[in-house]
Amino acid sequence: MLLINKETVDAIRQKLSAPGKKQEVVDDVERMLDIKQTLFWRADAGSCCGSLCNLASQLDREVYLLEDILTALENNDNPRADFLLGEYAHSLGERDETEPKHC
């Protein structure tokens, strides 16, 4: 099971700079993307918490960011992928700090 949090994303960023670990990074990002797409689909399908906490729009932004990260990796643009992973980690940290406790 993959827990998607700031620490996980930071660990993936470290792998990106390690020789021979790029495919692991791609695999990790693809798994995160699959998870977020599934959660987005469920939230968008009418979950009460999805509408209450704006969950669907948050997941939609995460999906687009993860897709951009994969595109950068596929184009061998590791500096951009690293930057986007940093942005993603930052957004996860902010979300954890501001997320209402009732959701």
N, C-alpha and C positions, 0 to 999 in steps of 0.2 A: 504494500500500500504506500502511496506517495502522499505525504502531508505537504500541502502547498502553503508555505509561510515565508517570511522574509529570510529566515536562516537557510531554508532549502534553496531559495533562489541565489543567495550569496554563495552557497556551496557549488551550485551549478556554474556561477561566474568564475569561481576558482578553477573548475575543471576546464573551462574554455581556454585558459592560458596554459594549461598543461599539454605537452606534446602527446599526440595520439589519443586524446580524450574527446575530440570533436564529435564523433558519432554518439558517444554517451550523452553529450550535451543535447544533440539533436533528438535522441530518444527520450530524454527527460522532458524537453520542451513539448514534444509531440504528445507525451502522456499527460502533461499538464493541460495542453490544449484540448485533448479528448475529454478530460474531466470537466473543464470549464464549459465546453460546448454542451455536454450532457446536462450540467447544472443550469445553464442558460435556457436550454430547451424546456426543462421542467419548470423553471421560474416563469418563463414567458407563456407557458401553457395555462397559467392561471393560479398558481400557488398564492394563497393569501399573504404569506410572508414576502413573496416576491414583489407584490405591489405595495405592501405596507412599508417596506424598508428600501424600496427602489433597487432591489436585488437584481432584477433582470437587466437594468441599464448598466449596473456595475459589472456584471458578468459579461455583457456585450463588449464593454471597453476592454476587459481583460482578454477576451477572445481575440479582438483585433490586435492588441499589443503582442500577444503570443504568436499570432500569424506573422506580424512584422518581424519578430525575432527569428522565426523559422526562415523567412525570406532572406534576411541578412546572413544567416548561417549558410543557406544554399548558395548565396552569391559570394561566399568566402569573405564576407565583410565582418570579420571578428570584432573590430573596434565598435562598429554600430550595434552588433548583437550584444556586446558587453554593456554598452550604454543603455540599450533598451531593457536588458535584464536588470540593470541598476534602477531604471525608472519603474519597472514592474515590482521590484523588491520594495522600493520606496512607497509605492501605492499600497502594497499589502500592509506595510507598517502603519501608514496613515489610517487605513481602513480599520485595522485592529484597535487603534486608539480612539476612533470616533464612532465605531459601530454601537448602536443602542443595545443594551443588555437584554431587551425583551425579544429579540429576533433569534 
